[in-house]
């Protein structure tokens, strides 16, 4: 017995020690380089009253409250209790992590095999603050680990009250509303102390899926979730049984018009931040501002649509990652699946799609049920794309039966096709951005910062600093043209090995097809995006000259003096890259991106207007004509030749980075420049052959086809 006890204690000690070491290594690995959070001590979210498009359409209207950041002590206790009951009932008792929730997530991720694709996790309020302010919203194990570490740090640095105050004032609740004050005004046109219990419960239900619940066509899910919050309040002895019954019987009614409007949230959030930077926080908090922007609502609508379509197309090429979860239908009555489905939290990014549950699989279709109780089907033809997503960008076998994809109880996303027919959908992991601007004045006509603002508020158009890859080559060749080269000047396209010094070793660039073409005209080098001759060209003209061009065009402040920079190894943003191409489209004159035309206060006094500017040349007219003609060749017969059948003349350049981590295309007419970026929030390969030509060009093509459909054809000057 004593020997057994010693063995048992030895094993236990080993397991505890191993576990402790594993946790330490996990914290050390993922805890490095996490962002600073000192600003959260005094952070106060701010907003404005109204943002309008160029033609006067209201894009986003905010609470009439003069102060959006409400101290926790001024919030009604019922509001606080409702959010705690719905989101984190143990908030005041845990260390920032919900250990029970983590254990449930571990079991769920292990049984459903979702560790690498879409790991689930029981997020506390502290974790949500860490995610929204500091970490980001990508669904990955790495993000969850960093979120957990940052949560523990926040708990040690901030009081529980401060964390809760930050959460309630900044949580996104749909309708362009950040924080509970703005949400109360947006949905019900009320202040916090005017809200009924039913309205408070509705707002407390919003963090799970702010874009879904306000859908007036189907409020059943919103009401079910609201009633669940009410039940939680009753279970916690915060309200009486009669109060719960009364609240649950109240209809869900919104302020007229507010519940149907979906603002261009990436654009308006950027405007909000720009106002604070240009006018100061105090001025913005004072409220009563009317902001006229440069946005074109039609182009913005096109941009949102085509970017989503392009990201979905990419996502489908890479297969089916599985259902959101699977319910055990065998353990419930036949007519109870509706209530069980309504309890499922709506995944972020669902948008106009419906949540559904698989009720039966047949040889040629799957029978599904929707949250409103209706029944439909997914034919086999709408499942063919859903080959299993395997590691290393591989796909599983072809789909021959619905059972190859779905099983009983699977909770999935579907979109309506016709009658009772639906299509299987999947929220993409991939993201991207799109910017459209007027090259004559720099006005930003459209900007989309991601697949869905609810899914991630990280703006890929303005915040994502990435390597532009071959899209940077344009400025290498332009530099050469500015220094005496011509489009017909030949540069040797042959193997080259460069000692780049120190521990960097030997650099040997290759063309994408691993072929070499000997002495090649600059024109062909750009049209076919030849890497090796571009590096040799950069070696001839010198990186300092290329750096100066990049600075003149606003791409970078400083470019490392390494030849790899000629292939776009330096980092920039989609907004900067698109603006730089705008300076080529307008004939070689400097422009800056302009989002705001005018800001007027409540007394109609102009607080800000676009300053006048003199035309300043950044490149000669001759060089601009030459590089534009070369980029027309890219579209007519080069890496973007799929655009050749567009009715309007287009010039542009594709961009791909090492291992296909990012895909780009920037193209233009004389009066419209459009840039597209596609990539993951945390950079990783898009997959073999997923170049800018394949992932970004189709998005650009759809945008231009629709945006220019009724516009007269305009040729480039001198070409």
Secondary structure in CASP SS format (residue, H / E / C, confidence):
PFRMAT SS
TARGET T0000
AUTHOR 0000-0000-0000
METHOD secondary structure of the structure
MODEL  1
X C 1.00
X H 1.00
X H 1.00
X H 1.00
X H 1.00
X H 1.00
X H 1.00
X H 1.00
X H 1.00
X H 1.00
X H 1.00
X H 1.00
X H 1.00
X H 1.00
X H 1.00
X H 1.00
X H 1.00
X H 1.00
X H 1.00
X H 1.00
X H 1.00
X H 1.00
X H 1.00
X H 1.00
X H 1.00
X H 1.00
X H 1.00
X H 1.00
X H 1.00
X H 1.00
X H 1.00
X C 1.00
X C 1.00
X C 1.00
X C 1.00
X C 1.00
X C 1.00
X H 1.00
X H 1.00
X H 1.00
X H 1.00
X C 1.00
X C 1.00
X C 1.00
X C 1.00
X C 1.00
X C 1.00
X C 1.00
X C 1.00
X E 1.00
X E 1.00
X E 1.00
X C 1.00
X C 1.00
X C 1.00
X C 1.00
X C 1.00
X E 1.00
X E 1.00
X E 1.00
X E 1.00
X C 1.00
X C 1.00
X C 1.00
X C 1.00
X C 1.00
X C 1.00
X C 1.00
X C 1.00
X C 1.00
X C 1.00
X H 1.00
X H 1.00
X H 1.00
X C 1.00
X C 1.00
X H 1.00
X H 1.00
X H 1.00
X H 1.00
X H 1.00
X H 1.00
X H 1.00
X H 1.00
X H 1.00
X H 1.00
X H 1.00
X C 1.00
X C 1.00
X C 1.00
X C 1.00
X C 1.00
X C 1.00
X C 1.00
X C 1.00
X C 1.00
X C 1.00
X C 1.00
X H 1.00
X H 1.00
X H 1.00
X H 1.00
X H 1.00
X H 1.00
X H 1.00
X H 1.00
X H 1.00
X H 1.00
X H 1.00
X H 1.00
X H 1.00
X H 1.00
X C 1.00
X C 1.00
X C 1.00
X C 1.00
X C 1.00
X C 1.00
X C 1.00
X C 1.00
X C 1.00
X C 1.00
X C 1.00
X C 1.00
X H 1.00
X H 1.00
X H 1.00
X H 1.00
X H 1.00
X H 1.00
X H 1.00
X H 1.00
X H 1.00
X H 1.00
X H 1.00
X C 1.00
X C 1.00
X C 1.00
X C 1.00
X C 1.00
X H 1.00
X H 1.00
X H 1.00
X H 1.00
X H 1.00
X H 1.00
X H 1.00
X H 1.00
X H 1.00
X H 1.00
X H 1.00
X H 1.00
X H 1.00
X H 1.00
X H 1.00
X H 1.00
X H 1.00
X C 1.00
X C 1.00
X H 1.00
X H 1.00
X H 1.00
X H 1.00
X H 1.00
X H 1.00
X H 1.00
X H 1.00
X H 1.00
X H 1.00
X H 1.00
X C 1.00
X E 1.00
X C 1.00
X C 1.00
X C 1.00
X C 1.00
X C 1.00
X E 1.00
X C 1.00
X H 1.00
X H 1.00
X H 1.00
X H 1.00
X H 1.00
X H 1.00
X H 1.00
X H 1.00
X H 1.00
X C 1.00
X C 1.00
X C 1.00
X H 1.00
X H 1.00
X H 1.00
X C 1.00
X C 1.00
X H 1.00
X H 1.00
X H 1.00
X H 1.00
X H 1.00
X H 1.00
X H 1.00
X H 1.00
X H 1.00
X H 1.00
X H 1.00
X H 1.00
X C 1.00
X C 1.00
X C 1.00
X C 1.00
X C 1.00
X C 1.00
X C 1.00
X C 1.00
X C 1.00
X C 1.00
X C 1.00
X H 1.00
X H 1.00
X H 1.00
X H 1.00
X H 1.00
X H 1.00
X H 1.00
X H 1.00
X H 1.00
X H 1.00
X H 1.00
X H 1.00
X H 1.00
X H 1.00
X H 1.00
X H 1.00
X C 1.00
X C 1.00
X C 1.00
X C 1.00
X C 1.00
X H 1.00
X H 1.00
X H 1.00
X H 1.00
X H 1.00
X H 1.00
X H 1.00
X H 1.00
X C 1.00
X C 1.00
X C 1.00
X C 1.00
X C 1.00
X C 1.00
X C 1.00
X C 1.00
X C 1.00
X H 1.00
X H 1.00
X H 1.00
X C 1.00
X C 1.00
X C 1.00
X C 1.00
X H 1.00
X H 1.00
X H 1.00
X H 1.00
X H 1.00
X H 1.00
X H 1.00
X H 1.00
X H 1.00
X H 1.00
X H 1.00
X H 1.00
X H 1.00
X H 1.00
X H 1.00
X C 1.00
X H 1.00
X H 1.00
X H 1.00
X H 1.00
X H 1.00
X H 1.00
X C 1.00
X C 1.00
X C 1.00
X E 1.00
X E 1.00
X E 1.00
X E 1.00
X C 1.00
X C 1.00
X C 1.00
X H 1.00
X H 1.00
X H 1.00
X H 1.00
X H 1.00
X H 1.00
X H 1.00
X H 1.00
X H 1.00
X H 1.00
X H 1.00
X H 1.00
X H 1.00
X H 1.00
X H 1.00
X H 1.00
X H 1.00
X H 1.00
X H 1.00
X H 1.00
X H 1.00
X C 1.00
X C 1.00
X E 1.00
X C 1.00
X C 1.00
X C 1.00
X C 1.00
X E 1.00
X E 1.00
X C 1.00
X C 1.00
X H 1.00
X H 1.00
X H 1.00
X C 1.00
X C 1.00
X H 1.00
X H 1.00
X H 1.00
X H 1.00
X H 1.00
X H 1.00
X H 1.00
X H 1.00
X H 1.00
X C 1.00
X C 1.00
X C 1.00
X C 1.00
X C 1.00
X C 1.00
X C 1.00
X C 1.00
X C 1.00
X C 1.00
X C 1.00
X E 1.00
X E 1.00
X E 1.00
X E 1.00
X E 1.00
X E 1.00
X E 1.00
X E 1.00
X C 1.00
X C 1.00
X C 1.00
X E 1.00
X E 1.00
X E 1.00
X E 1.00
X E 1.00
X E 1.00
X C 1.00
X C 1.00
X C 1.00
X C 1.00
X E 1.00
X E 1.00
X E 1.00
X E 1.00
X E 1.00
X H 1.00
X H 1.00
X H 1.00
X C 1.00
X C 1.00
X C 1.00
X C 1.00
X C 1.00
X E 1.00
X E 1.00
X E 1.00
X C 1.00
X C 1.00
X C 1.00
X E 1.00
X E 1.00
X C 1.00
X C 1.00
X C 1.00
X C 1.00
X C 1.00
X C 1.00
X H 1.00
X H 1.00
X H 1.00
X C 1.00
X C 1.00
X C 1.00
X C 1.00
X C 1.00
X E 1.00
X E 1.00
X E 1.00
X E 1.00
X E 1.00
X E 1.00
X E 1.00
X E 1.00
X E 1.00
X C 1.00
X C 1.00
X E 1.00
X E 1.00
X E 1.00
X E 1.00
X E 1.00
X C 1.00
X C 1.00
X C 1.00
X C 1.00
X C 1.00
X E 1.00
X E 1.00
X E 1.00
X E 1.00
X E 1.00
X E 1.00
X E 1.00
X C 1.00
X C 1.00
X C 1.00
X C 1.00
X C 1.00
X E 1.00
X E 1.00
X E 1.00
X E 1.00
X E 1.00
X E 1.00
X C 1.00
X C 1.00
X C 1.00
X C 1.00
X C 1.00
X C 1.00
X C 1.00
X C 1.00
X C 1.00
X C 1.00
X C 1.00
X C 1.00
X C 1.00
X C 1.00
X C 1.00
X C 1.00
X C 1.00
X E 1.00
X E 1.00
X C 1.00
X H 1.00
X H 1.00
X H 1.00
X H 1.00
X H 1.00
X H 1.00
X H 1.00
X H 1.00
X H 1.00
X H 1.00
X H 1.00
X H 1.00
X H 1.00
X H 1.00
X C 1.00
X C 1.00
X C 1.00
X C 1.00
X C 1.00
X C 1.00
X C 1.00
X E 1.00
X E 1.00
X E 1.00
X E 1.00
X C 1.00
X C 1.00
X C 1.00
X C 1.00
X E 1.00
X E 1.00
X C 1.00
X C 1.00
X H 1.00
X H 1.00
X H 1.00
X C 1.00
X E 1.00
X E 1.00
X C 1.00
X C 1.00
X C 1.00
X C 1.00
X C 1.00
X C 1.00
X C 1.00
X C 1.00
X C 1.00
X C 1.00
X E 1.00
X E 1.00
X E 1.00
X E 1.00
X H 1.00
X H 1.00
X H 1.00
X H 1.00
X H 1.00
X H 1.00
X C 1.00
X C 1.00
X C 1.00
X H 1.00
X H 1.00
X H 1.00
X H 1.00
X H 1.00
X H 1.00
X H 1.00
X H 1.00
X H 1.00
X H 1.00
X H 1.00
X C 1.00
X H 1.00
X H 1.00
X H 1.00
X H 1.00
X H 1.00
X H 1.00
X H 1.00
X H 1.00
X H 1.00
X H 1.00
X C 1.00
X C 1.00
X C 1.00
X C 1.00
X C 1.00
X C 1.00
X C 1.00
X C 1.00
X C 1.00
X C 1.00
X H 1.00
X H 1.00
X H 1.00
X H 1.00
X H 1.00
X C 1.00
X C 1.00
X C 1.00
X E 1.00
X E 1.00
X C 1.00
X H 1.00
X H 1.00
X H 1.00
X H 1.00
X H 1.00
X H 1.00
X H 1.00
X H 1.00
X H 1.00
X H 1.00
X H 1.00
X H 1.00
X C 1.00
X C 1.00
X C 1.00
X E 1.00
X C 1.00
X C 1.00
X C 1.00
X C 1.00
X E 1.00
X C 1.00
X E 1.00
X E 1.00
X E 1.00
X E 1.00
X E 1.00
X C 1.00
X C 1.00
X C 1.00
X C 1.00
X C 1.00
X E 1.00
X E 1.00
X E 1.00
X E 1.00
X C 1.00
X C 1.00
X C 1.00
X C 1.00
X C 1.00
X C 1.00
X C 1.00
X E 1.00
X C 1.00
X C 1.00
X C 1.00
X H 1.00
X H 1.00
X H 1.00
X H 1.00
X H 1.00
X H 1.00
X H 1.00
X H 1.00
X H 1.00
X H 1.00
X H 1.00
X H 1.00
X H 1.00
X H 1.00
X H 1.00
X H 1.00
X H 1.00
X C 1.00
X C 1.00
X C 1.00
X H 1.00
X H 1.00
X H 1.00
X C 1.00
X C 1.00
X C 1.00
X C 1.00
X C 1.00
X C 1.00
X C 1.00
X E 1.00
X E 1.00
X E 1.00
X E 1.00
X E 1.00
X E 1.00
X C 1.00
X H 1.00
X H 1.00
X H 1.00
X C 1.00
X E 1.00
X E 1.00
X E 1.00
X E 1.00
X E 1.00
X E 1.00
X E 1.00
X E 1.00
X C 1.00
X C 1.00
X E 1.00
X E 1.00
X E 1.00
X E 1.00
X E 1.00
X E 1.00
X E 1.00
X E 1.00
X C 1.00
X C 1.00
X C 1.00
X C 1.00
X C 1.00
X C 1.00
X C 1.00
X C 1.00
X C 1.00
X C 1.00
X C 1.00
X C 1.00
X H 1.00
X H 1.00
X H 1.00
X H 1.00
X C 1.00
X H 1.00
X H 1.00
X H 1.00
X H 1.00
X H 1.00
X H 1.00
X H 1.00
X H 1.00
X H 1.00
X H 1.00
X H 1.00
X C 1.00
X C 1.00
X C 1.00
X C 1.00
X C 1.00
X C 1.00
X C 1.00
X C 1.00
X C 1.00
X C 1.00
X C 1.00
X C 1.00
END
